[in-house]
Amino acid sequence: MSGYDSIVGIFRLGGRRFPWRRALMRPGGEVSAKMLTPDLAFERCANAAAAAAKTFPAFISYHVSTHVSAPSLHRRRDVLRHVDVRTADDTAVIQDLPQGRNVLGRGFPITPAFDALSYFTLSWRVGFHMEMSSDVHDVTPMTFDDPTKSTADVVVFRLLQYRAEYANDSSDAPAGKTHITFVPFDFVKRAVKKPDSTFFLSDVIIDNATDLPSTVRFAGGSDISFVVDYGTLAGHWLVQHAHYEETLHGPLRVGLLHVVADASYDDFSFPAQPPDPRLR
């Protein structure tokens, strides 16, 4: 059954860095917020997320409860951990609760200081006994120049890799949430070398008060679903919930196993000094 172990998950916007946008501007008056296309609203959100990522605290301590399950096998496990993470390089001290092992690793299951709108690679592994490891790496912030800073009466902005649209529940109210859906174009999907382990942006829900994402969703082959939910605590924009599920294939693609991991974060603190000597 160990053949079901898997290392999966790549978000590189289809595996290659295609040109992100095409823009056309014509001289005129300034562009109002209500004239924003979903593509441009996404650009502003990505810029806000990249800016917030620059202000993450140097150290974050937190508690995380991760529920790992394989429903078809009626197997489940709750993983309870206290984590101290150095955000500059995602080095973390992980304590299994209540009195389990204490190891040096990465922020588990993903660091709270994670910008899901960046370029990144997600690797994870689930074993038959529902043990789990995960790692987000190769993180590169995604930023754009804002064409609305120039005077224009028409701004045409298109993401070249996705068709972006406002969802029916999207709101442009100042206290509301903007909801953008994304569908990757066929040429992007065709460029992927490993479609079963690649996922694409699916939904972004934006807090209109801050332009920051409150939820980012990805979907891909093998029933992959990756969801990251954010909140603001003590002025810091942080991951507060993460969900991952996928159907794994056995050796030679014989047999299927659907696995789910759902993590909730709480009990945050932001030490001014390294909370553990190993994080100096």
C-alpha positions as CSV (number, residue, x, y, z in Angstrom):
1,M,0.0,0.0,0.0
2,S,3.0,2.3,0.3
3,G,2.7,2.7,-3.5
4,Y,-0.1,5.2,-2.8
5,D,2.4,7.6,-1.2
6,S,2.7,10.6,-3.5
7,I,4.6,13.8,-3.9
8,V,2.3,16.1,-5.9
9,G,1.2,19.6,-6.7
10,I,2.8,22.2,-8.9
11,F,1.5,25.7,-9.4
12,R,3.5,27.4,-12.0
13,L,0.5,28.7,-14.0
14,G,0.6,25.8,-16.3
15,G,4.2,24.8,-15.7
16,R,5.7,27.7,-17.7
17,R,5.9,31.4,-17.2
18,F,4.0,32.6,-20.2
19,P,3.5,36.4,-20.7
20,W,1.0,37.4,-18.1
21,R,-1.0,40.1,-19.8
22,R,-1.9,42.2,-22.7
23,A,-2.9,45.8,-22.1
24,L,-4.2,48.7,-24.2
25,M,-4.6,52.3,-22.9
26,R,-6.0,55.3,-24.5
27,P,-5.6,58.9,-23.3
28,G,-8.4,60.3,-21.3
29,G,-9.7,60.6,-17.7
30,E,-8.8,58.3,-14.8
31,V,-10.3,54.8,-14.5
32,S,-12.9,54.3,-11.8
33,A,-12.9,51.1,-9.7
34,K,-16.2,50.1,-11.2
35,M,-14.6,49.9,-14.6
36,L,-12.0,47.3,-13.6
37,T,-12.0,44.1,-15.5
38,P,-11.7,40.8,-13.5
39,D,-8.2,40.5,-14.9
40,L,-7.2,43.9,-13.6
41,A,-8.9,43.2,-10.2
42,F,-6.8,40.1,-9.9
43,E,-3.6,42.1,-10.7
44,R,-4.4,44.5,-7.9
45,C,-5.0,41.6,-5.5
46,A,-1.7,39.9,-6.5
47,N,0.2,43.2,-5.9
48,A,-1.5,43.6,-2.5
49,A,-0.6,40.1,-1.5
50,A,3.0,40.5,-2.6
51,A,3.3,43.7,-0.6
52,A,1.7,42.1,2.5
53,A,4.2,39.2,2.2
54,K,7.1,41.7,2.6
55,T,5.7,42.6,6.0
56,F,5.3,39.1,7.5
57,P,6.6,38.9,11.1
58,A,10.1,37.5,11.4
59,F,8.8,34.6,13.6
60,I,5.4,33.1,14.0
61,S,4.3,30.6,16.6
62,Y,1.0,28.7,16.1
63,H,-1.0,25.6,16.8
64,V,-2.4,23.6,13.9
65,S,-4.9,20.8,13.8
66,T,-4.8,18.7,10.7
67,H,-7.4,16.1,9.9
68,V,-6.1,13.5,7.4
69,S,-8.5,10.9,6.0
70,A,-9.0,8.2,3.4
71,P,-12.9,7.9,3.3
72,S,-13.0,4.7,1.2
73,L,-10.8,2.9,3.7
74,H,-12.5,4.4,6.8
75,R,-9.1,5.6,7.9
76,R,-8.6,9.0,9.6
77,R,-6.0,10.7,11.8
78,D,-5.8,14.0,13.6
79,V,-2.3,15.5,13.7
80,L,-1.9,18.2,16.4
81,R,1.2,20.3,16.4
82,H,2.8,23.4,17.8
83,V,5.0,25.1,15.3
84,D,7.6,27.9,15.6
85,V,8.6,29.2,12.1
86,R,11.2,31.6,10.9
87,T,9.4,33.2,8.0
88,A,12.5,34.4,6.0
89,D,13.3,30.8,4.9
90,D,10.4,28.8,6.3
91,T,12.6,26.9,8.8
92,A,10.4,25.6,11.6
93,V,10.5,23.7,14.9
94,I,7.6,21.3,14.9
95,Q,6.4,19.8,18.2
96,D,3.9,16.8,18.0
97,L,1.3,17.3,20.7
98,P,0.9,16.5,23.5
99,Q,4.4,15.0,24.0
100,G,5.6,13.6,20.7
101,R,8.7,14.2,18.7
102,N,10.3,17.6,18.2
103,V,12.0,18.1,14.9
104,L,13.3,20.8,12.6
105,G,11.5,21.1,9.3
106,R,9.2,23.4,7.3
107,G,6.1,25.3,8.5
108,F,3.4,22.6,8.8
109,P,1.4,21.9,6.8
110,I,2.1,25.2,5.0
111,T,3.5,28.2,6.7
112,P,1.0,30.9,7.7
113,A,3.3,33.3,5.9
114,F,2.4,32.0,2.5
115,D,1.2,34.0,-0.5
116,A,-0.9,31.7,-2.5
117,L,-0.9,34.1,-5.5
118,S,2.9,33.7,-5.9
119,Y,4.6,31.2,-8.2
120,F,5.2,28.1,-6.0
121,T,5.6,24.4,-5.9
122,L,3.7,22.3,-3.3
123,S,5.1,18.8,-2.4
124,W,3.2,16.6,-0.1
125,R,3.1,12.9,1.0
126,V,0.4,10.8,2.7
127,G,1.1,7.3,3.8
128,F,-1.2,4.3,4.4
129,H,-1.3,5.1,8.2
130,M,-2.3,8.7,7.4
131,E,1.0,10.2,8.3
132,M,1.6,13.4,6.3
133,S,4.4,15.6,5.3
134,S,4.2,18.7,3.1
135,D,6.4,21.5,1.8
136,V,5.9,24.7,-0.2
137,H,9.0,25.8,-2.0
138,D,10.3,27.7,-5.0
139,V,8.2,30.7,-4.0
140,T,8.4,33.8,-6.2
141,P,6.1,36.8,-5.6
142,M,3.8,37.7,-8.5
143,T,3.6,41.5,-9.2
144,F,2.4,43.7,-12.0
145,D,2.7,47.3,-13.1
146,D,-0.7,49.0,-12.6
147,P,-1.8,50.6,-15.9
148,T,-4.6,52.6,-14.1
149,K,-1.9,54.8,-12.6
150,S,-1.7,56.4,-16.0
151,T,-4.6,58.5,-17.3
152,A,-6.9,56.5,-19.6
153,D,-10.5,56.2,-20.6
154,V,-10.2,52.6,-21.7
155,V,-8.1,49.9,-20.2
156,V,-8.1,46.5,-21.7
157,F,-6.2,44.0,-19.6
158,R,-6.2,40.2,-20.2
159,L,-4.4,37.4,-18.4
160,L,-2.9,35.3,-21.2
161,Q,-3.2,32.0,-19.4
162,Y,-6.7,32.2,-18.0
163,R,-10.2,33.3,-18.9
164,A,-11.2,35.4,-15.8
165,E,-14.8,36.2,-15.0
166,Y,-16.7,37.7,-12.1
167,A,-18.8,35.1,-10.3
168,N,-22.5,35.6,-9.7
169,D,-21.9,36.3,-6.0
170,S,-19.2,38.9,-6.6
171,S,-19.7,42.3,-5.1
172,D,-17.9,45.7,-5.6
173,A,-19.3,47.1,-2.3
174,P,-16.6,48.6,-0.1
175,A,-17.3,46.1,2.6
176,G,-18.0,43.2,0.2
177,K,-16.0,40.5,-1.5
178,T,-15.0,40.3,-5.1
179,H,-15.1,36.8,-6.5
180,I,-13.2,35.9,-9.6
181,T,-13.2,32.6,-11.4
182,F,-10.5,31.3,-13.6
183,V,-10.3,28.7,-16.4
184,P,-6.9,27.9,-17.9
185,F,-6.7,28.1,-21.7
186,D,-6.1,24.9,-23.7
187,F,-2.7,25.9,-24.8
188,V,-1.6,26.3,-21.1
189,K,-3.0,22.8,-20.2
190,R,-1.3,21.3,-23.3
191,A,2.1,22.6,-22.1
192,V,1.9,20.8,-18.8
193,K,4.2,17.8,-18.6
194,K,2.5,16.1,-15.7
195,P,-1.2,16.9,-15.8
196,D,-2.1,14.4,-13.0
197,S,0.0,16.4,-10.5
198,T,-0.5,19.9,-11.7
199,F,-3.2,22.3,-10.5
200,F,-4.4,25.6,-11.8
201,L,-6.0,28.7,-10.2
202,S,-9.7,28.3,-9.9
203,D,-11.2,31.0,-7.7
204,V,-9.9,34.1,-5.9
205,I,-12.2,35.8,-3.3
206,I,-10.9,39.3,-2.5
207,D,-11.6,41.5,0.6
208,N,-12.6,44.8,-1.0
209,A,-11.5,46.7,2.1
210,T,-7.9,45.6,1.7
211,D,-7.6,44.2,-1.9
212,L,-6.1,41.1,-0.2
213,P,-7.3,37.6,-1.0
214,S,-9.5,36.0,1.6
215,T,-9.7,32.7,-0.2
216,V,-7.6,31.2,-3.0
217,R,-8.7,27.9,-4.7
218,F,-6.9,25.6,-7.1
219,A,-8.1,22.6,-9.0
220,G,-6.3,20.0,-11.2
221,G,-6.0,16.5,-12.4
222,S,-6.6,13.5,-10.2
223,D,-9.4,15.4,-8.4
224,I,-6.9,17.8,-6.9
225,S,-8.4,20.6,-4.8
226,F,-6.2,23.0,-2.9
227,V,-7.8,25.8,-0.9
228,V,-6.2,28.5,1.3
229,D,-8.2,30.7,3.5
230,Y,-6.8,33.9,5.1
231,G,-7.6,36.2,8.0
232,T,-6.0,39.2,9.6
233,L,-4.6,39.0,13.1
234,A,-2.8,41.8,14.9
235,G,-2.5,43.5,11.5
236,H,-0.9,40.5,9.8
237,W,-2.4,38.8,6.8
238,L,-2.0,35.0,7.5
239,V,-3.2,31.6,6.5
240,Q,-5.8,30.4,8.9
241,H,-7.2,27.3,7.1
242,A,-5.8,25.1,4.3
243,H,-7.5,22.1,2.6
244,Y,-6.0,19.6,0.1
245,E,-7.5,16.5,-1.5
246,E,-6.6,14.2,-4.3
247,T,-7.1,10.8,-5.8
248,L,-3.9,8.8,-5.6
249,H,-3.0,6.0,-8.0
250,G,-1.5,2.7,-6.9
251,P,1.5,1.1,-8.6
252,L,1.1,1.0,-12.4
253,R,-2.0,3.1,-11.9
254,V,-3.8,0.1,-10.4
255,G,-6.2,1.1,-7.6
256,L,-7.4,4.5,-6.5
257,L,-7.3,6.1,-3.1
258,H,-8.9,9.5,-2.3
259,V,-7.2,11.3,0.5
260,V,-8.1,14.5,2.3
261,A,-6.1,16.8,4.5
262,D,-7.8,19.7,6.3
263,A,-5.8,22.1,8.6
264,S,-7.1,24.8,11.0
265,Y,-4.6,27.3,12.5
266,D,-5.0,29.1,15.8
267,D,-3.2,30.4,18.9
268,F,-0.9,32.7,17.0
269,S,1.9,34.7,18.5
270,F,4.7,36.8,17.0
271,P,7.9,36.5,19.0
272,A,10.3,39.4,18.6
273,Q,13.2,37.0,19.2
274,P,13.8,33.4,18.0
275,P,11.5,31.2,20.1
276,D,13.9,28.3,19.8
277,P,17.7,28.4,19.6
278,R,17.6,26.4,16.4
279,L,15.9,29.4,14.7
280,R,18.7,31.9,15.4
